[in-house]
Amino acid sequence: MKNLLIIGGVAAGATAAARARRLDNDVTITLLEAGADVSFANCGLPYYLGRDIAYRSSLILASEETFHDQYRVKVHTNTQALSIDRETKQVKARNTKTGEESLFPYDALILAQGGKPIVPPLPGVDKSHVFQLWTLDDMDRMDRYITEKEPKKA
Ligand SMILES: Cc1cc2nc3c(=O)[nH]c(=O)nc-3n(C[C@H](O)[C@H](O)[C@H](O)COP(=O)(O)OP(=O)(O)OC[C@H]3O[C@@H](n4cnc5c(N)ncnc54)[C@H](O)[C@@H]3O)c2cc1C
């Protein structure tokens, strides 16, 4: 195998990338992450909002640079996989900032896109003070709200 491509860069994707490098020193590993961050501690998000974790940086377990320097994994953040062409073994992806689309070839593909929060169709669920807490962006949004509005209960 020459090219390992991983879609999703949090717990499953990041672990798979590190493990793959330990198993094979020569394989080219590329990781696509739709969000801005890889390998962050979802479990810590509520603790940061509750001020038990003081520093946002404590939630980032490994950066793009760490992956490159430690594991020789090429990480593309803000890059969303759009489609998989199994005939030609290529994934089409879009840079969510620039809109630019690229093709990423693979010999082996790992899908590690995780899930999404289920939002029950309750009245008021679309209001601006109702949040889902899944990513660092979600956490930042809630943090700004807490700082600005100083709500007394949740
Ligand atoms: C607030 C919170 C607290 C938690 N606490 C705990 C806990 O205490 N203990 C515990 O065991 N678990 C906990 N969990 C659950 C744990 O974080 C998840 O089980 C784990 O993150 C799942 O990892 P994953 O890599 O499968 O998916 P995810 O963490 O969802 O990561 C998937 C990634 O794939 C990316 N992605 C999706 N689609 C695409 C695409 N098309 N192209 C590119 N990238 C894509 C997403 O942007 C995402 O970053 C918690 C989760 C949350 C949200």
The ligand as an SDF file (V2000), in Angstrom:
LIG
                    3D

 53 58  0  0  0  0  0  0  0  0999 V2000
  -19.2860   17.2300   24.7450 C   0  0  0  0  0  0  0  0  0  0  0  0
  -18.8450   15.8210   24.5760 C   0  0  0  0  0  0  0  0  0  0  0  0
  -18.3770   15.1010   25.6740 C   0  0  0  0  0  0  0  0  0  0  0  0
  -17.9580   13.7780   25.5330 C   0  0  0  0  0  0  0  0  0  0  0  0
  -17.5000   13.1050   26.6270 N   0  0  0  0  0  0  0  0  0  0  0  0
  -17.0690   11.8310   26.4930 C   0  0  0  0  0  0  0  0  0  0  0  0
  -16.5500   11.0990   27.6190 C   0  0  0  0  0  0  0  0  0  0  0  0
  -16.4780   11.6310   28.7310 O   0  0  0  0  0  0  0  0  0  0  0  0
  -16.1270    9.8260   27.4170 N   0  0  0  0  0  0  0  0  0  0  0  0
  -16.1870    9.2260   26.1830 C   0  0  0  0  0  0  0  0  0  0  0  0
  -15.7910    8.0680   26.0530 O   0  0  0  0  0  0  0  0  0  0  0  0
  -16.6640    9.8880   25.1050 N   0  0  0  0  0  0  0  0  0  0  0  0
  -17.1110   11.1660   25.2430 C   0  0  0  0  0  0  0  0  0  0  0  0
  -17.5910   11.8300   24.1470 N   0  0  0  0  0  0  0  0  0  0  0  0
  -17.7040   11.1180   22.8740 C   0  0  0  0  0  0  0  0  0  0  0  0
  -16.4140   11.1280   22.1080 C   0  0  0  0  0  0  0  0  0  0  0  0
  -15.8910   12.4430   22.0240 O   0  0  0  0  0  0  0  0  0  0  0  0
  -16.7200   10.5810   20.7070 C   0  0  0  0  0  0  0  0  0  0  0  0
  -17.1290    9.2460   20.8530 O   0  0  0  0  0  0  0  0  0  0  0  0
  -15.5310   10.6500   19.8030 C   0  0  0  0  0  0  0  0  0  0  0  0
  -15.1530   11.9910   19.5930 O   0  0  0  0  0  0  0  0  0  0  0  0
  -15.8630   10.0160   18.4760 C   0  0  0  0  0  0  0  0  0  0  0  0
  -14.7280   10.1700   17.6680 O   0  0  0  0  0  0  0  0  0  0  0  0
  -14.8060   10.0610   16.1070 P   0  0  0  0  0  0  0  0  0  0  0  0
  -13.4400   10.3500   15.6100 O   0  0  0  0  0  0  0  0  0  0  0  0
  -15.4520    8.7730   15.7470 O   0  0  0  0  0  0  0  0  0  0  0  0
  -15.8530   11.1780   15.6480 O   0  0  0  0  0  0  0  0  0  0  0  0
  -15.8420   12.7580   15.8280 P   0  0  0  0  0  0  0  0  0  0  0  0
  -15.2280   13.1750   17.1150 O   0  0  0  0  0  0  0  0  0  0  0  0
  -17.2440   13.1830   15.5450 O   0  0  0  0  0  0  0  0  0  0  0  0
  -14.8930   13.2540   14.6620 O   0  0  0  0  0  0  0  0  0  0  0  0
  -15.2360   13.0910   13.3130 C   0  0  0  0  0  0  0  0  0  0  0  0
  -14.5950   14.2040   12.5040 C   0  0  0  0  0  0  0  0  0  0  0  0
  -14.8180   13.9500   11.1340 O   0  0  0  0  0  0  0  0  0  0  0  0
  -15.0010   15.1720   10.4850 C   0  0  0  0  0  0  0  0  0  0  0  0
  -15.7720   14.9590    9.2580 N   0  0  0  0  0  0  0  0  0  0  0  0
  -17.0650   14.5770    9.1340 C   0  0  0  0  0  0  0  0  0  0  0  0
  -17.4200   14.4960    7.8510 N   0  0  0  0  0  0  0  0  0  0  0  0
  -16.3200   14.8390    7.1370 C   0  0  0  0  0  0  0  0  0  0  0  0
  -16.0630   14.9550    5.7460 C   0  0  0  0  0  0  0  0  0  0  0  0
  -16.9960   14.6870    4.8110 N   0  0  0  0  0  0  0  0  0  0  0  0
  -14.8190   15.3540    5.3420 N   0  0  0  0  0  0  0  0  0  0  0  0
  -13.8590   15.6220    6.2590 C   0  0  0  0  0  0  0  0  0  0  0  0
  -14.0540   15.5300    7.5960 N   0  0  0  0  0  0  0  0  0  0  0  0
  -15.2660   15.1370    8.0290 C   0  0  0  0  0  0  0  0  0  0  0  0
  -15.7840   16.0310   11.4680 C   0  0  0  0  0  0  0  0  0  0  0  0
  -15.5580   17.4130   11.1950 O   0  0  0  0  0  0  0  0  0  0  0  0
  -15.1900   15.5910   12.8040 C   0  0  0  0  0  0  0  0  0  0  0  0
  -14.1860   16.4720   13.2490 O   0  0  0  0  0  0  0  0  0  0  0  0
  -18.0070   13.1650   24.2620 C   0  0  0  0  0  0  0  0  0  0  0  0
  -18.4610   13.9010   23.1410 C   0  0  0  0  0  0  0  0  0  0  0  0
  -18.8560   15.2020   23.2880 C   0  0  0  0  0  0  0  0  0  0  0  0
  -19.3230   15.9670   22.0820 C   0  0  0  0  0  0  0  0  0  0  0  0
  1  2  1  0
  2  3  1  0
  2 52  2  0
  3  4  2  0
  4  5  1  0
  4 50  1  0
  5  6  2  0
  6  7  1  0
  6 13  1  0
  7  8  2  0
  7  9  1  0
  9 10  1  0
 10 11  2  0
 10 12  1  0
 12 13  2  0
 13 14  1  0
 14 15  1  0
 14 50  1  0
 15 16  1  0
 16 17  1  0
 16 18  1  0
 18 19  1  0
 18 20  1  0
 20 21  1  0
 20 22  1  0
 22 23  1  0
 23 24  1  0
 24 25  2  0
 24 26  1  0
 24 27  1  0
 27 28  1  0
 28 29  2  0
 28 30  1  0
 28 31  1  0
 31 32  1  0
 32 33  1  0
 33 34  1  0
 33 48  1  0
 34 35  1  0
 35 36  1  0
 35 46  1  0
 36 37  1  0
 36 45  1  0
 37 38  2  0
 38 39  1  0
 39 40  1  0
 39 45  2  0
 40 41  1  0
 40 42  2  0
 42 43  1  0
 43 44  2  0
 44 45  1  0
 46 47  1  0
 46 48  1  0
 48 49  1  0
 50 51  2  0
 51 52  1  0
 52 53  1  0
M  END
$$$$
